[in-house]
Amino acid sequence: MDLTQKNSLEENQKEKTYAQYYMQEAIKEADKAAKHSEVPIGCVIVNNHQIIARSFDTMESDSSVLSHAEIKAIKIASELLKNWRLIGCDLFVTVEPCIMCMGAIILSRIQSVFYGVQNEKTGAFSSPYSISNKGLKVRVYQGIQEEVIKKQLSSFFETRR
């Protein structure tokens, strides 16, 4: 193994640790959603290794299609930073963003999106409405804490049936 490969492996391991830590925080937000009878989707936004926004879906309680965790977290982060440009920020969300949320992510200049499970019905990358991530300036990472999130979603929907 040469030095380049070793550095790449070390960076990959650091990225996993970083991604897993903050995805766990998004999972905690999803737990809050479930406790409010909302679909358990949670989101955090990170800037300089600090969480600057937390949110979860509240579509049912707000009676609003706009009350997605990502949209709410972007609004909170923008207010905190007093800037709609969230340059240098990473967004962690338990479920793949829809195209509405991905539009807001792109426009807000978020640098990276980490998500847990795909949303084959309305996901920005895996649904029939998908967008191409070619040419996006946003880095996208999928499958972070995927099994934990799948169990969380299954458990929530089992109680609804």
Order of alpha helices (4+ residues) and beta strands (2+ residues): alpha-beta-beta-alpha-alpha-beta-alpha-beta-beta-alpha
